[in-house]
């Protein structure tokens, strides 16, 4: 599978992997900041954004997608930065093919089974009849019945695109993502990755708890774990400067 990607800057390669229901644009601000000193690639993962849709969605296959992207870019190895689902894709590749990963950064996700927080999100999105949708405002009003946070709705509605004939479609493969939601929550596994690793969690998030530390260190013996105060699960949106500082320090 050939993933769609954006590219910024020059230097040592850094690949940034978005989370569930996101796409490459979500990380554009941080990507451009890192591009002052690095070559930054931000792909859309399968079933998201402009990348191809598939009938399956699991971490071994997504790690293969990422390997194919590195091959396409003629990169023997790269630093991987992954948020949430993207973090698990990065971990899976590091555990399966450690020679392709120079450094690993995982943002707010543990290698074990993830908590399921997206059921209400999928319910809201699947109940929206986009075939008869006329405006984004109409879609926002519908989602507000399920999701009171405007920022969450704005994030989700970035996936809504209007076709040349005026009708709306989703960028992501919504039915397949819901069908394989349990695969998205599944743990990753493999041989320990002995390269440099940084795990970043938000202090207001429960995606990485103290109880996850032993498993993180079993699979990633050189892991450094940092907590960003005042950040929730979307650390890059809540505290972009603090996360950027951690990334720049780790990459240096």
PLY file of the C-alpha trace (Angstrom):
ply
format ascii 1.0
element vertex 252
property float x
property float y
property float z
element edge 251
property int vertex1
property int vertex2
end_header
0.00 0.00 0.00
1.42 3.40 -1.01
0.56 5.91 1.71
-0.07 9.56 0.92
2.43 11.81 2.71
3.58 15.40 3.13
7.23 16.36 3.43
9.03 19.32 5.04
12.65 20.39 5.50
15.97 18.61 5.12
18.28 16.60 7.36
17.89 13.42 9.41
14.47 11.88 8.67
11.58 12.05 11.14
8.25 10.36 10.34
5.21 11.59 12.31
2.21 9.24 12.57
-1.24 10.62 13.48
-3.86 9.01 15.69
-7.28 7.47 15.06
-9.63 9.62 12.93
-6.83 12.10 12.27
-4.59 12.65 9.27
-1.25 14.22 8.38
-2.48 17.82 8.60
-3.03 17.48 12.38
0.74 17.64 12.97
1.60 20.31 10.41
2.58 23.02 12.92
5.00 20.78 14.83
6.25 19.23 11.59
7.20 22.65 10.21
8.96 23.54 13.47
10.99 20.31 13.41
11.71 20.86 9.72
14.09 23.67 10.66
16.64 20.94 11.43
15.17 17.68 10.08
13.50 16.13 7.06
9.96 15.55 8.32
7.47 13.20 6.65
3.82 13.11 7.76
1.85 10.27 6.13
-1.86 9.52 6.24
-2.19 6.01 7.65
-4.36 3.48 5.82
-8.11 4.19 5.91
-7.37 7.84 6.81
-6.94 11.08 4.90
-5.79 10.66 1.30
-4.27 7.22 1.76
-5.94 4.14 0.25
-8.87 2.47 1.95
-8.53 -1.21 2.84
-10.81 -3.89 4.24
-8.49 -4.56 7.20
-6.92 -2.35 9.85
-4.38 -3.85 12.26
-0.91 -3.02 13.53
1.15 -5.69 11.72
-0.27 -4.53 8.38
0.12 -0.84 9.21
3.74 -1.49 10.17
4.19 -3.08 6.74
2.63 0.03 5.17
5.22 2.13 7.00
8.08 -0.11 5.85
6.87 0.31 2.26
6.86 4.10 2.74
10.43 4.07 4.06
11.43 1.96 1.05
9.66 4.38 -1.30
11.56 7.28 0.28
14.86 5.31 0.10
15.26 5.54 3.88
17.11 2.72 5.62
15.90 4.04 8.98
14.10 7.03 10.48
13.04 8.47 13.79
9.36 7.63 14.34
7.01 9.91 16.27
3.56 8.40 16.77
0.49 9.64 18.61
-2.07 7.18 20.00
-2.87 4.71 17.18
0.13 6.08 15.28
2.25 5.41 18.35
1.26 1.77 18.25
2.15 1.57 14.55
5.57 3.03 15.41
6.02 0.59 18.31
5.02 -2.36 16.14
7.64 -1.50 13.53
10.30 -0.96 16.20
9.51 -4.35 17.76
9.42 -6.17 14.40
12.15 -4.38 12.43
14.36 -2.46 14.87
16.93 -1.72 12.16
14.39 0.58 10.43
13.89 2.74 13.55
16.66 5.14 14.60
14.73 6.57 17.53
11.20 6.08 18.80
8.83 8.69 20.25
5.41 7.54 21.48
2.86 10.18 22.45
0.19 9.18 24.98
-0.33 5.49 24.31
0.99 2.36 26.02
1.96 -0.88 24.26
-0.74 -2.87 26.05
-4.47 -2.97 25.33
-5.83 0.58 25.10
-8.92 1.87 26.91
-11.93 2.26 24.61
-12.95 5.92 24.60
-14.25 6.25 21.05
-17.55 4.36 21.11
-19.61 7.54 21.47
-17.53 9.19 18.72
-18.27 6.36 16.28
-21.94 6.43 17.30
-22.09 10.15 16.51
-20.29 9.84 13.16
-22.17 6.75 11.96
-25.53 8.30 12.82
-24.83 11.34 10.61
-26.52 10.85 7.23
-24.02 12.63 5.01
-25.96 11.69 1.86
-28.51 14.35 2.75
-26.12 16.79 4.42
-26.14 20.37 3.10
-23.67 22.28 5.31
-20.88 21.68 7.82
-22.92 23.65 10.36
-25.67 21.08 10.02
-23.16 18.30 10.68
-21.80 20.16 13.71
-25.30 20.52 15.19
-25.88 16.80 14.80
-22.57 15.83 16.41
-23.23 18.24 19.29
-26.04 15.95 20.45
-23.36 13.37 21.27
-20.15 15.38 21.68
-20.45 18.64 23.66
-16.79 19.71 23.21
-16.48 22.06 20.19
-12.77 21.24 19.76
-13.52 17.53 19.41
-16.22 18.21 16.82
-13.90 20.55 14.90
-11.21 17.85 14.87
-13.65 15.23 13.55
-15.21 17.51 10.95
-11.82 18.04 9.30
-12.51 14.59 7.85
-15.59 15.87 6.02
-14.95 16.81 2.41
-17.25 18.05 -0.34
-17.11 16.31 -3.72
-17.33 18.22 -7.04
-21.04 17.37 -7.29
-21.69 19.11 -3.96
-22.21 16.00 -1.84
-20.21 15.31 1.33
-18.02 12.26 1.96
-15.70 11.16 4.76
-11.96 11.11 4.14
-11.58 8.18 6.52
-12.97 4.69 5.94
-15.47 4.98 8.77
-17.22 1.57 8.48
-13.94 -0.39 8.42
-12.46 1.60 11.32
-15.52 0.80 13.42
-15.51 -2.84 12.31
-11.85 -3.15 13.37
-12.04 -0.95 16.46
-11.00 -3.88 18.68
-7.89 -4.32 16.50
-7.10 -0.63 17.08
-7.34 -1.14 20.86
-5.20 -4.31 20.72
-1.71 -4.50 22.24
1.51 -4.65 20.23
4.18 -7.26 20.82
7.54 -8.48 19.57
11.21 -8.60 20.52
12.38 -5.71 22.74
13.55 -2.59 20.94
16.90 -1.55 22.40
17.18 1.79 20.64
16.50 5.21 22.19
12.82 5.67 23.10
10.79 8.53 24.53
7.25 8.11 25.87
5.29 11.31 26.46
1.98 11.34 28.34
-0.47 14.06 29.25
-1.06 14.58 32.96
-4.83 14.77 32.32
-4.93 11.58 30.23
-5.22 7.97 31.34
-3.79 6.36 28.20
-0.42 5.79 29.94
-0.71 5.02 33.65
2.03 4.26 36.15
0.93 0.61 35.92
2.05 0.60 32.27
5.66 1.48 33.11
6.91 -2.13 33.64
5.59 -3.28 30.24
7.03 -0.18 28.53
10.44 -0.89 30.03
10.24 -4.62 29.23
9.67 -3.89 25.54
11.70 -0.66 25.37
14.55 -0.99 27.90
15.99 2.46 27.11
12.64 4.23 27.42
12.49 7.66 28.98
9.00 8.60 30.20
7.92 12.23 30.45
4.64 13.79 31.63
3.40 17.09 30.18
1.46 19.00 32.83
-1.97 20.27 31.84
-2.17 18.16 28.66
-4.84 15.64 27.81
-4.64 12.89 25.22
-3.97 15.34 22.37
-0.68 16.54 23.82
0.37 18.16 20.53
-2.78 20.31 20.51
-2.93 21.09 24.24
0.75 21.85 24.87
2.54 22.15 21.51
5.52 24.14 22.76
6.20 21.80 25.65
6.02 18.77 23.36
8.23 20.47 20.78
10.87 21.15 23.44
10.86 17.46 24.46
11.16 16.36 20.84
13.98 18.75 20.05
15.91 17.69 23.16
15.44 13.99 22.34
16.40 14.41 18.69
19.50 16.38 19.63
0 1
1 2
2 3
3 4
4 5
5 6
6 7
7 8
8 9
9 10
10 11
11 12
12 13
13 14
14 15
15 16
16 17
17 18
18 19
19 20
20 21
21 22
22 23
23 24
24 25
25 26
26 27
27 28
28 29
29 30
30 31
31 32
32 33
33 34
34 35
35 36
36 37
37 38
38 39
39 40
40 41
41 42
42 43
43 44
44 45
45 46
46 47
47 48
48 49
49 50
50 51
51 52
52 53
53 54
54 55
55 56
56 57
57 58
58 59
59 60
60 61
61 62
62 63
63 64
64 65
65 66
66 67
67 68
68 69
69 70
70 71
71 72
72 73
73 74
74 75
75 76
76 77
77 78
78 79
79 80
80 81
81 82
82 83
83 84
84 85
85 86
86 87
87 88
88 89
89 90
90 91
91 92
92 93
93 94
94 95
95 96
96 97
97 98
98 99
99 100
100 101
101 102
102 103
103 104
104 105
105 106
106 107
107 108
108 109
109 110
110 111
111 112
112 113
113 114
114 115
115 116
116 117
117 118
118 119
119 120
120 121
121 122
122 123
123 124
124 125
125 126
126 127
127 128
128 129
129 130
130 131
131 132
132 133
133 134
134 135
135 136
136 137
137 138
138 139
139 140
140 141
141 142
142 143
143 144
144 145
145 146
146 147
147 148
148 149
149 150
150 151
151 152
152 153
153 154
154 155
155 156
156 157
157 158
158 159
159 160
160 161
161 162
162 163
163 164
164 165
165 166
166 167
167 168
168 169
169 170
170 171
171 172
172 173
173 174
174 175
175 176
176 177
177 178
178 179
179 180
180 181
181 182
182 183
183 184
184 185
185 186
186 187
187 188
188 189
189 190
190 191
191 192
192 193
193 194
194 195
195 196
196 197
197 198
198 199
199 200
200 201
201 202
202 203
203 204
204 205
205 206
206 207
207 208
208 209
209 210
210 211
211 212
212 213
213 214
214 215
215 216
216 217
217 218
218 219
219 220
220 221
221 222
222 223
223 224
224 225
225 226
226 227
227 228
228 229
229 230
230 231
231 232
232 233
233 234
234 235
235 236
236 237
237 238
238 239
239 240
240 241
241 242
242 243
243 244
244 245
245 246
246 247
247 248
248 249
249 250
250 251
